[in-house]
Amino acid sequence: MPDASSAATNGRASADASSADGESFPLDRPVPTTLDDIRVPVEDDLDAFRSYFREAMRSDHMLLDKVTQYVLWQKGKRIRPILVLLSAQACGGAATDQTHRAAALVELLHTATLVHDDVVDDAEERRGVFSINALWKNKIAVLLGDFLLSRGLLLSLDHDDYSVLHTLSDAVRRMSEGELLQIEKSRLLDIDEETYFRIISDKTASLISACTKSGAVSVTDDEALIERMDEFGETLGLAFQIRDDLFDFSAEDAGKPIGIDLQEKKMTLPLIVALREAGRREKKRILAIVDQDEKDRDDLRTIADFVDEYGGIEHARRKMESLAADARSLLSALPPSEARASLAGLTEFAIQRSR
């Protein structure tokens, strides 16, 4: 796991990015920080990805086709396929058919996990629209997730993309283990910072690292480069998840209800740090609120104020910015290119996004 305590970045995008030894490496264009600008180098490749993705989603079964069309209508940011395509370009200069299939596989697996997560969480909305289980009930939602997983597996197997399939299958295993560990620890309310990073490494960073590693695997046999891209994705994924966790203590529109993690008794980094810094009596008082099955707005506000007072939010922000800087430093071994600039920009987007 990357060292989350290294020096934090200043948070401003520039034409240079810092390397591990503090030096900078030049980029051939300013680092883009909006998603529209970040995906410019792979716009053509995204068209090929969409073709594979739509074809994999197609079904002759009328009900299944209706549900998958609803999924396709919810276009989303496509950050994970973009990561696959940018990583391939940054490592090899041009994406291949295997790269496009890897991007489609990533999106199929990611979509399947979201559908299953909504069933587990009994969520009625995702990103402001009705979830699959809200419209078609849990049984169909679970079966849709299974269908998407199977289509992703077949897409890779039909083209002998075994290295990519192995990478993504291992990510799914880690995601499941991370979710189960979080559920187990949430019941006990005893997560420390080390366990937290283990959870988010498996639950979130595993898929991000699978994206960047798959992109590299699809264009090069250089094991050192593949490992570096794997580590880049892992580090980026940790920063990405901390940003998500900070939304729980913010009034910003995060695409999910504010306080949802607290309602589910999830112990995230800001709360873990604040509890560590608080005295025994105050810690006991807050944990009693966290342990309540139902929490009203005043309860959530009390916890948020506590977390802010004891430095949990500031600590989490510093960790997030430090990880983003570490992720950018890992790009220093890549030759300057528009794709590398976009990967650097994506680390900035990950920690500055508002949802």
C-alpha positions in Angstrom: 0.0 0.0 0.0 1.3 3.5 -0.8 2.5 5.7 2.1 -0.5 7.9 2.7 1.6 10.3 4.9 3.9 11.7 2.3 3.9 15.4 1.5 0.7 16.8 0.1 0.3 18.4 -3.3 -0.6 22.1 -3.5 -3.7 21.1 -5.4 -3.1 23.3 -8.4 -2.8 21.8 -11.9 0.2 23.0 -13.9 2.2 22.0 -16.9 4.5 19.9 -14.7 4.0 17.1 -12.3 6.2 16.2 -9.4 8.3 13.0 -9.4 9.1 10.9 -6.4 12.4 12.7 -5.7 10.7 16.1 -5.7 11.9 17.0 -9.3 9.4 17.8 -12.0 8.9 16.2 -15.4 7.6 18.3 -18.3 4.4 17.5 -20.1 3.7 18.5 -23.6 0.5 20.3 -22.7 -1.1 21.8 -19.6 -2.6 19.2 -17.3 -6.3 19.1 -18.0 -8.6 19.1 -15.0 -12.1 18.8 -16.5 -13.4 15.4 -17.6 -14.2 16.7 -21.1 -10.5 17.8 -21.5 -9.1 14.7 -19.8 -10.8 12.3 -22.3 -9.7 14.2 -25.4 -6.8 11.9 -26.2 -9.1 8.8 -26.2 -12.3 10.2 -27.9 -11.9 7.8 -30.9 -11.1 4.9 -28.6 -14.2 5.6 -26.6 -16.3 5.1 -29.7 -14.8 1.6 -30.1 -15.4 0.9 -26.4 -19.0 1.9 -26.6 -19.5 -0.5 -29.6 -18.2 -3.4 -27.5 -20.1 -2.4 -24.5 -23.5 -2.0 -26.3 -23.0 -5.4 -28.1 -22.2 -7.1 -24.8 -25.4 -5.6 -23.2 -27.6 -6.8 -26.1 -30.1 -9.6 -25.4 -32.9 -11.3 -27.3 -34.8 -11.7 -24.1 -37.4 -8.9 -24.1 -37.4 -8.0 -20.4 -33.6 -8.2 -20.1 -33.2 -6.1 -23.2 -35.5 -3.5 -21.7 -33.6 -3.4 -18.5 -30.2 -3.1 -20.2 -31.5 -0.3 -22.4 -32.3 1.5 -19.2 -28.8 0.9 -18.0 -27.3 2.2 -21.3 -29.5 5.3 -21.0 -27.6 6.2 -17.8 -24.4 7.1 -19.4 -22.3 8.1 -16.4 -18.8 9.5 -16.5 -17.1 6.4 -17.8 -14.1 7.2 -15.7 -13.0 3.5 -15.5 -13.0 2.9 -19.3 -11.2 6.2 -19.7 -8.5 5.0 -17.3 -8.0 1.8 -19.3 -7.7 3.7 -22.6 -5.4 6.5 -21.3 -3.2 3.9 -19.6 -2.8 2.0 -22.8 -2.0 5.1 -24.8 0.5 6.3 -22.1 2.3 3.0 -22.1 2.2 2.0 -25.8 1.2 4.9 -27.9 -2.0 3.4 -29.4 -4.9 1.4 -28.0 -5.6 -2.1 -29.4 -8.7 -4.1 -29.9 -7.8 -5.9 -26.6 -7.7 -2.4 -24.9 -11.2 -1.7 -26.1 -12.5 -5.0 -24.9 -10.7 -4.4 -21.5 -12.5 -1.1 -21.2 -15.9 -2.8 -22.0 -15.2 -5.6 -19.5 -14.3 -3.0 -16.8 -17.6 -1.1 -17.3 -19.6 -4.4 -17.4 -18.1 -5.5 -14.1 -18.4 -2.0 -12.5 -22.1 -1.8 -13.6 -22.8 -5.2 -12.2 -21.3 -4.4 -8.8 -23.4 -1.1 -8.7 -26.6 -3.0 -9.4 -25.8 -5.6 -6.7 -24.8 -2.9 -4.3 -28.1 -1.2 -4.7 -29.8 -4.4 -3.8 -27.6 -4.9 -0.7 -28.2 -1.3 0.4 -31.9 -1.3 -0.5 -31.2 1.9 -2.5 -34.0 3.3 -4.5 -31.9 5.9 -6.4 -28.5 6.1 -8.0 -27.2 9.4 -9.3 -30.6 10.9 -9.1 -32.5 8.3 -11.1 -34.4 5.2 -10.0 -32.2 2.1 -9.3 -32.9 -1.2 -11.1 -34.2 -2.8 -8.0 -36.6 0.1 -7.4 -38.1 -0.3 -10.8 -37.9 -4.1 -11.3 -37.4 -5.5 -7.8 -34.5 -7.3 -6.2 -34.7 -10.6 -8.1 -34.4 -9.0 -11.5 -31.7 -6.6 -10.3 -29.6 -9.6 -9.0 -30.1 -11.5 -12.2 -29.2 -8.5 -14.3 -25.9 -8.1 -12.3 -25.2 -11.8 -13.0 -25.9 -11.4 -16.7 -23.5 -8.4 -16.9 -20.8 -10.4 -15.1 -21.2 -13.4 -17.5 -21.2 -11.1 -20.6 -17.9 -9.6 -19.4 -16.4 -13.0 -18.8 -17.5 -14.2 -22.2 -16.2 -11.1 -23.9 -12.7 -11.8 -22.7 -12.8 -15.6 -23.1 -14.0 -15.4 -26.6 -10.9 -13.4 -27.6 -8.4 -15.2 -25.3 -7.8 -12.1 -23.2 -6.7 -14.2 -20.3 -4.3 -11.7 -18.7 -6.9 -9.0 -18.6 -9.6 -11.4 -17.4 -7.3 -12.6 -14.5 -6.6 -8.9 -13.5 -10.3 -8.0 -13.4 -11.4 -11.3 -11.7 -8.9 -10.7 -9.0 -10.3 -7.2 -8.5 -13.8 -8.6 -8.1 -12.5 -11.0 -5.5 -10.9 -8.1 -3.6 -14.0 -5.9 -3.9 -16.1 -8.6 -2.3 -13.6 -9.2 0.5 -13.4 -5.5 1.2 -17.1 -5.1 1.4 -17.4 -8.1 3.8 -14.7 -6.8 6.0 -16.3 -3.4 6.2 -19.7 -5.0 7.1 -17.9 -7.1 9.8 -16.1 -4.1 11.3 -19.1 -1.8 11.1 -21.0 -4.1 13.4 -18.2 -3.8 16.0 -17.3 -0.2 15.4 -13.6 -0.9 15.9 -12.0 0.1 12.7 -8.5 1.7 13.0 -6.8 3.6 10.2 -4.8 0.6 9.1 -7.9 -1.5 8.7 -9.7 1.4 6.9 -7.0 1.5 4.3 -7.1 -2.2 3.9 -10.9 -2.0 3.3 -10.7 0.8 0.7 -7.7 -0.7 -1.0 -9.8 -3.9 -1.7 -13.3 -2.2 -2.0 -12.4 0.7 -4.3 -8.7 0.9 -5.3 -8.6 -2.7 -6.6 -10.9 -1.9 -9.6 -9.1 1.4 -10.3 -5.8 -0.4 -10.3 -7.2 -3.2 -12.5 -8.2 -0.5 -15.0 -4.7 1.0 -15.3 -3.0 -2.4 -15.2 -5.3 -3.8 -17.9 -4.6 -0.8 -20.1 -0.9 -1.5 -19.8 -1.2 -5.2 -20.3 -3.1 -4.7 -23.5 -0.2 -2.9 -25.2 3.1 -4.0 -23.5 4.9 -6.9 -22.0 7.2 -4.7 -19.9 6.5 -6.1 -16.4 8.1 -3.1 -14.6 5.8 -0.7 -16.5 2.8 -2.9 -15.9 3.6 -3.0 -12.1 4.0 0.8 -12.0 0.6 1.4 -13.7 -0.9 -1.1 -11.2 0.5 0.9 -8.3 -0.6 4.2 -9.9 -4.2 3.0 -10.1 -4.1 1.6 -6.5 -2.8 5.0 -5.2 -5.3 7.0 -7.2 -8.1 4.7 -6.0 -7.3 5.3 -2.4 -7.4 9.1 -3.0 -10.7 8.7 -4.9 -12.4 6.8 -2.0 -11.3 9.3 0.6 -12.9 12.0 -1.5 -16.1 10.0 -1.5 -15.9 9.6 2.2 -15.6 13.3 2.7 -18.8 13.9 0.9 -20.6 12.2 3.9 -19.7 15.2 6.0 -20.5 17.9 3.4 -23.6 19.7 2.2 -22.4 19.4 -1.4 -24.3 17.4 -3.9 -22.4 14.2 -3.9 -24.8 12.1 -5.9 -25.7 10.2 -2.8 -27.6 11.2 0.4 -25.5 13.1 2.8 -24.7 11.0 5.9 -25.5 7.7 4.2 -22.3 6.1 5.4 -23.1 7.2 9.0 -26.6 5.9 8.7 -25.1 2.5 7.7 -22.5 2.7 10.6 -19.6 2.8 8.2 -16.4 4.0 9.9 -14.6 6.2 7.4 -11.3 8.0 7.8 -12.6 11.4 9.1 -14.6 9.7 11.9 -11.8 7.2 12.7 -9.3 10.0 13.2 -11.6 12.2 15.2 -12.4 9.3 17.6 -8.7 8.6 18.0 -8.1 12.2 19.0 -11.1 12.6 21.4 -11.2 11.8 25.0 -12.8 8.6 26.3 -16.1 10.2 27.4 -16.6 12.2 24.1 -15.7 9.1 22.1 -18.2 7.0 24.0 -20.9 9.6 23.4 -20.3 9.8 19.7 -20.1 6.0 19.2 -23.4 5.7 21.0 -25.0 7.9 18.3 -23.2 6.1 15.5 -24.5 2.8 16.8 -28.1 4.0 16.6 -30.1 2.2 13.9 -31.9 5.4 13.0 -30.3 8.8 13.1 -32.0 12.1 12.5 -30.5 15.3 11.1 -29.5 16.5 14.5 -27.6 13.3 15.1 -25.8 13.6 11.8 -24.9 17.2 12.5 -23.6 16.3 15.9 -21.3 13.7 14.4 -20.2 16.0 11.6 -19.4 18.8 14.0 -17.4 16.4 16.2 -15.4 15.1 13.3 -14.6 18.7 12.2 -13.7 19.8 15.7 -11.2 16.9 16.3 -9.5 17.4 13.0 -10.9 14.4 11.1 -11.8 16.2 8.0 -8.5 18.1 7.7 -6.5 14.9 8.3 -8.5 13.1 5.6 -8.0 15.9 3.1 -4.2 15.9 3.8 -4.1 12.1 3.2 -6.1 12.4 0.0 -3.9 15.2 -1.4 -0.7 13.3 -0.4 -2.0 10.2 -2.2 -2.8 12.2 -5.3 0.7 13.6 -5.3 2.1 10.0 -4.9 0.0 8.9 -7.9 1.3 11.7 -10.1 4.9 10.9 -9.2 4.4 7.3 -10.4 3.8 8.7 -13.9 7.3 10.1 -14.1 8.7 6.9 -15.8 6.3 7.4 -18.8 7.3 9.4 -21.8 5.6 12.8 -22.2 2.3 12.5 -24.0 -1.2 13.8 -24.0 -2.4 10.6 -22.4 0.1 11.0 -19.6 -1.0 14.6 -19.1 -4.6 13.4 -18.9 -3.7 10.7 -16.3 -2.0 13.4 -14.2 -5.1 15.6 -14.6 -7.3 12.7 -13.6 -5.6 12.6 -10.2 -6.5 16.2 -9.7 -10.1 15.6 -10.9 -10.4 12.7 -8.5 -9.8 14.9 -5.4 -11.4 18.1 -6.6 -14.7 16.7 -7.9 -17.9 17.8 -6.4 -19.7 14.5 -6.9 
